[in-house]
Amino acid sequence: MSEHRALLSVRAAFEEAGYTVEGVRALLGPVAGGALARDEIVPACRATGDGGALAAFVRLFWLQVPVPADVPAADDLVAAGLAERDGDALRPLLHVEPLESVTGLGHAGWAVSDLKVRPGSGGTVRPDHVVGAGGASASLARLVVHSPVDSVLDLGTGCGVQALHAAEPWVRPRPAAITATDVNPRALALASMSFALSGLDGVELLAGSLLEPVADRRFDLIVSNPPFVVAPEGGTRYTYRESGMPGDDFCRRLVLGARDHLNPGGHCHLLANWLHVAGTPWEERVGAWAEESGCDAWIVQRDVQDPAEYAELWLRDSAEAGTPEYRRRYDAWLDSFERGNVTGVGFGWITLRRTDAVPAVRVEELRHAVDQPVGAYADDVLDGLRAAREFSTGWGNLRTADGVVQEQLGPPGAADPERILLRQTTRLRRAAGVDTIEAALAGVCDGTLPLPRLLDAIARLLGLDPSQTEAHAAAVLPELVADGFFTVVPPD
Ligand SMILES: C[S@@+](CC[C@H](N)C(=O)[O-])C[C@H]1O[C@@H](n2cnc3c(N)ncnc32)[C@H](O)[C@@H]1O
């Protein structure tokens, strides 16, 4: 039986058993599910002892423990190369996990990757290890805009997770053409299994580095969870996370190269690490990438780690913690950061949109929880940046964004607040301290009346000079528009 036919039978068995994130969550419950998220499998082993088909698939492919060989589609699992027989048992050869839609409602396919090497398992990670879909993969998938697209490039596809999300029917009609690239041939082989298992036919698979395999080609959407880890030279290089390029150069080169590979209006989303170098604010360094990209750019720092935290994180990730080499590798990491004057490493999201106008750029830090999926409103964020740049009080009407509330802060019983805050209860959940003029505006802006008329009325109500009120509004409103508190309703 061909591997492809075997994968189709496996898919039918997975569907029949309900091997989806929803099914697994219901089977494990919150305690075992929470432990598994911390890579602890004991509670999940206890929760999957019922001998049913779903429990067997979870044990075999998620917990990676042998199961009796009477699981459904056992012959097909072996023929597809997902498992092997060992006497009366089946052992997993690969990790196979279901994917949840970025909307949180629905199933998005199955991703095939190398077996997870769990901390303390004694296993080692091979240099060409193909990593499964993790938290970073999911956060990138949720960042991707939801607009329909014809062509998609998943750069550094690994197990194929981003291509699968780009094609999920819960978000957009299936794109006509999907291209997945990777420098690691093993990744392309496993991605191809993920696509067959998930019923995603016709994905073009190309081997090669960065944008080389797609020279002279353009796409509506480029998605990349790249090998962004900044590691010292020498020692094992893990392809799934390190490009071999110096510092954060892979991400910089992708940002600078994206525009030439995007159709007009097309988007590129990537996760990235960037170095914090002593003497240069990180926003300036990464802002220079954004300016040079020639695209509308929204760059968000979600986390920063100091050099020691960073080295520890990635040594744990490759199961090197506790090995004899650990201290030497840790030392080498710190040495290389010291040589480069690196004080920390930022992690974040980069969204680019090809424009033929002067690009709008924002580089910012957002460490708090925001509404997901961000892709549902990422275009509105870029539109807000553009509108803010073009803003003048005479241009278009303003509308207070949905979900904005006002908070007044001051001592209990005081007649007047000391501070007024506008707070977003949805989307990016920002808060901004404002003056009574902006607060009054937020109360009346519904997009129907010209801004100068509203400002004039507010000035009279508050006993202020109308021209000073307008000048104040002209100075502060662009930032509030860029932050999404107000949207501009352009003139007809
Ligand atoms: C962090 S993994 C991402 C896998 C998957 N796309 C995801 O979202 O989880 C990075 C992928 O980039 C690939 N890669 C490494 N160096 C590359 C290069 N120079 N050009 C293209 N891909 C590369 C790795 O083989 C790996 O599959």
The ligand as an ORCA input file, in Angstrom:
! r2SCAN-3c Opt
* xyz 0 1
  C      10.799     27.237     14.269
  S      10.672     26.127     12.936
  C       9.045     26.542     12.371
  C       8.244     25.399     11.896
  C       6.798     25.723     11.582
  N       6.690     26.583     10.426
  C       6.060     26.343     12.760
  O       5.444     27.396     12.587
  O       6.075     25.766     13.847
  C      11.731     26.899     11.717
  C      11.805     26.161     10.412
  O      12.694     26.890      9.542
  C      13.525     25.970      8.858
  N      14.776     26.653      8.456
  C      15.972     26.704      9.108
  N      16.856     27.434      8.399
  C      16.205     27.867      7.296
  C      16.596     28.659      6.187
  N      17.834     29.166      6.098
  N      15.684     28.894      5.223
  C      14.422     28.374      5.316
  N      14.006     27.620      6.342
  C      14.885     27.363      7.323
  C      13.738     24.849      9.830
  O      14.131     23.667      9.176
  C      12.384     24.755     10.527
  O      11.549     23.848      9.882
*
